[in-house]
Amino acid sequence: MTSYLTRTGETAPVETGQAIPARRSVTRELTVHSVRTEAEGVVSLRLGAAGGGTLPAWRPGAHLSLHLTSGLVRQYSLCGDPDDRSTYRIAVLDEPNGRGGSAEVHRTVAEGVTVTVEEPRNHFELVPARRYLFVAGGIGITPILPMITEVARTGAQWSLLYGGRSRHSMAFLGELAGIPGGEVVLVPQDERGFPDLDAFLAPATPADAVYCCGPSGLIEAVERCCAARAAAPAPHVERFAAAPDAAPAADEDTDRAVEVELRRSGTTVTVPPGTSILRAVREVLPAAPWSCAEGYCGTCEATVLDGVPDHRDAVLSEDERAAGDCMMICVSRARTPNLSLDL
């Protein structure tokens, strides 16, 4: 019998005229219970409440926003067991040429340290499918690992293509080997070169789901492979950086000045052409959350109460964009002269 996943924790549809619930970040203090080396340059952190207790639930694909002492906010995929409500696990790759967040984690976060996190958020949810084809590159294995564990529990078919610089740099190989019922294809670059995406994705059908997380080049290659096959589904992807074509070309309609009402704060800001909504908002609300400023992390998500957003992010699905009830204010603008946000 074919097994299908059932999504949990979904919000009921909003009826016409019904108020849209605000999407507000909730922070909490957690203690680092352990720091463990998972691969070359990769450490995992287990975080829990200082006195114990139950943490908010999450599902595979969710990420945790970590507030660093420098003021940076960075997102890391939850890669533990969703059924373990006592701790969260994240894994962090030390990236010397990154934007500073990973280096700070590796340098300053140790067992016993208290960190501030936001409640888990999920823009990379696991959808029901007949079969799952997972593609991971390097640290991109982190959101994929709990997905595979969940899929294996249901008995659904799954395969993983996992690439990395070398076996020493590929985290969680031992855990992957212990997950039953699927196929794991390891492609260390120093041993086997680049992954053969064409061969791996060739069996994909409309009833299947393709998930990919990793470097931009890998994601773009997976998207091209799926687009070239009439039977292949569009892949679900999570990026570490903005897509090269994430933002549409500027035009008179979408890059004109827009009046943005911050309804909860009782103020209105004028956003001129060439200025992001986020920048204008932070001039009156300095604590407004943000991180990447490039439309791929989801930290600056704001609920839209009125007006039509012009989406330019790499986070929302087509259905979420069509709904028009939220937007990433770091890159997105407006198709109407006015917007009202729950800020």
Residue pairs with C-beta under 8 A, 6 or more apart in sequence:
2 130
2 156
3 154
3 155
3 156
4 128
4 129
4 130
4 154
4 156
5 126
5 127
5 128
5 129
5 150
5 151
5 154
5 156
6 128
7 59
7 125
7 126
7 127
7 128
8 59
9 57
9 59
11 21
14 20
14 325
20 303
20 304
20 305
20 325
20 342
21 303
22 264
22 303
22 342
23 301
23 302
23 303
23 326
23 342
24 342
25 65
25 118
25 119
25 289
26 118
26 119
27 67
27 116
27 117
27 118
27 119
28 49
28 116
28 117
28 119
29 50
29 114
29 115
29 116
30 47
30 48
30 49
30 50
30 55
30 88
30 114
30 115
30 116
30 117
31 47
31 48
31 49
31 50
31 112
31 113
31 114
31 115
32 45
32 46
32 47
32 109
32 110
32 111
32 112
32 113
32 114
32 115
33 46
33 47
33 48
33 87
33 111
34 45
34 46
34 111
35 43
35 44
35 45
35 109
35 110
35 111
36 43
36 44
36 46
37 43
38 44
38 91
38 171
38 172
39 168
39 169
39 170
39 171
39 172
39 173
40 166
40 168
40 169
41 93
41 94
41 169
42 91
42 92
42 93
42 94
42 139
42 169
42 171
43 91
43 92
43 94
43 105
43 106
44 79
44 89
44 90
44 91
44 92
44 171
45 89
45 90
45 91
45 92
45 105
45 109
46 80
46 87
46 88
46 89
47 64
47 87
47 88
47 89
47 90
47 115
47 117
48 55
48 86
48 87
48 88
49 55
50 114
52 86
53 86
54 85
54 86
55 85
55 86
55 87
55 88
56 119
56 120
57 82
57 85
57 120
58 78
58 82
58 88
58 120
58 122
59 82
59 122
59 125
59 126
59 150
60 82
60 125
60 126
60 143
60 146
60 147
60 149
60 150
61 77
61 122
61 123
61 124
61 125
61 126
61 143
61 146
61 147
61 238
62 77
62 78
62 120
62 121
62 122
62 124
62 143
63 75
63 76
63 77
63 78
63 120
63 121
63 122
63 123
63 124
63 143
63 298
64 75
64 76
64 77
64 78
64 88
64 90
64 117
64 118
64 120
65 73
65 74
65 75
65 117
65 118
65 121
65 289
65 291
65 299
66 73
66 74
66 75
66 76
66 90
66 101
66 105
66 115
66 116
66 117
67 73
67 115
67 116
67 117
67 118
68 74
68 101
68 104
68 105
68 108
68 115
69 104
69 108
70 100
70 104
72 99
72 100
72 101
72 104
72 291
73 289
73 290
73 291
73 299
74 101
74 102
74 105
74 291
75 291
75 297
75 298
75 299
76 90
76 91
76 92
76 142
77 90
77 91
77 124
77 142
77 143
77 213
77 238
78 88
78 89
78 90
78 120
78 142
78 143
78 146
79 89
79 90
79 91
79 141
79 142
79 143
79 145
79 146
79 172
80 87
80 88
80 89
80 146
81 89
81 146
81 149
82 146
82 150
88 117
88 120
90 142
91 139
91 142
91 171
91 172
92 102
92 105
92 106
92 139
93 102
93 138
93 139
94 102
94 103
94 106
95 102
95 103
96 103
109 115
118 289
121 298
121 301
123 238
123 298
123 315
123 316
124 143
124 211
124 213
124 236
124 238
126 147
126 150
126 151
126 209
126 211
127 209
127 236
129 156
129 207
129 208
129 209
130 156
130 157
130 205
130 207
130 208
131 156
131 157
131 158
131 159
131 205
131 207
131 208
131 209
132 147
132 148
132 151
132 156
132 157
132 158
132 159
132 208
132 209
132 210
132 211
133 158
133 159
133 161
133 200
133 201
133 203
133 204
133 208
133 209
133 210
133 211
134 144
134 147
134 148
134 158
134 159
134 160
134 161
134 210
134 211
134 212
135 160
135 161
135 162
135 195
135 197
135 200
135 201
135 210
135 211
135 212
135 213
135 214
135 218
135 222
135 235
136 144
136 160
136 161
136 162
136 163
136 212
136 213
136 214
137 162
137 163
137 164
137 213
137 214
137 215
137 218
138 163
138 164
138 165
138 169
138 170
138 214
138 215
139 171
139 214
139 240
140 212
140 213
140 214
140 215
140 218
140 238
140 240
141 162
141 170
141 171
141 172
141 176
141 213
142 171
142 213
143 213
143 238
144 160
144 211
144 213
145 172
145 175
145 176
147 211
148 158
148 160
148 176
148 179
148 182
149 179
151 158
151 182
152 158
152 179
152 180
152 181
152 182
155 181
157 181
157 182
158 181
158 182
158 183
159 182
159 183
159 184
159 185
159 200
160 176
160 182
160 183
160 184
160 185
161 185
161 187
161 195
161 197
161 200
162 170
162 176
162 184
162 185
162 186
162 187
163 186
163 187
163 188
163 189
163 194
163 195
163 214
163 218
164 170
164 187
164 188
164 189
165 188
165 189
165 190
166 188
166 189
166 190
166 191
167 173
167 186
167 188
167 191
170 186
170 188
173 186
176 184
177 184
185 195
185 200
187 193
187 194
187 195
195 218
197 221
197 222
197 225
198 225
201 210
201 222
201 225
201 226
201 229
201 232
202 229
204 210
204 226
204 229
204 231
204 232
204 233
205 231
205 232
205 233
206 231
206 233
208 232
208 233
209 233
209 236
210 222
210 226
210 232
210 233
210 234
210 235
210 236
211 235
211 236
211 237
212 218
212 219
212 222
212 235
212 236
212 237
212 238
213 219
213 237
213 238
213 239
214 240
215 240
216 239
216 240
216 241
216 243
216 244
219 235
219 237
219 239
219 243
220 243
220 244
222 235
222 237
223 234
223 235
223 237
225 232
226 232
226 233
226 234
226 235
227 234
239 296
239 314
240 296
241 292
241 294
241 296
242 292
242 294
242 295
242 296
242 314
242 331
243 296
243 314
246 294
246 295
246 296
246 312
246 313
246 314
246 331
247 295
247 312
247 331
248 254
248 310
248 312
253 335
254 310
254 333
254 334
254 335
255 273
255 274
255 333
256 273
256 337
257 270
257 271
257 272
257 273
258 270
258 271
258 277
258 333
258 334
258 336
258 337
258 338
258 339
259 268
259 269
259 270
259 271
259 337
259 338
259 339
260 268
260 269
260 270
260 271
260 277
260 280
260 281
260 334
260 338
260 339
260 340
260 341
261 267
261 268
261 306
261 338
261 339
261 340
261 341
262 268
262 269
262 281
262 284
262 285
262 341
262 343
263 305
263 340
263 341
263 342
263 343
264 342
264 343
265 284
265 285
265 343
267 284
269 280
269 281
269 283
269 284
270 280
271 277
271 280
271 333
276 293
276 329
276 330
276 331
277 329
277 330
277 332
277 333
277 334
277 339
278 288
278 290
278 293
278 300
278 329
278 330
281 288
281 329
281 341
281 343
282 288
282 290
285 343
288 300
288 343
289 299
289 300
290 299
290 300
290 330
291 297
291 299
291 300
292 299
292 330
293 300
293 330
293 331
294 330
294 331
295 312
295 313
295 314
295 315
295 328
295 330
295 331
295 332
296 313
296 314
296 315
297 315
298 313
298 315
298 328
300 328
300 329
300 330
301 315
301 326
301 327
301 328
301 329
302 326
302 327
302 328
302 329
302 341
302 342
302 343
303 325
303 326
303 341
303 342
304 324
304 325
304 326
304 327
304 339
304 340
304 341
304 342
305 340
305 341
305 342
306 338
306 339
306 340
307 334
307 336
307 338
307 339
307 340
308 324
308 334
308 335
308 336
309 324
309 327
309 332
309 333
309 334
309 335
309 339
310 332
310 333
310 334
310 335
311 321
311 327
311 328
311 332
312 328
312 331
312 332
312 333
313 327
313 328
313 330
313 331
313 332
315 328
316 326
316 327
316 328
320 326
329 341
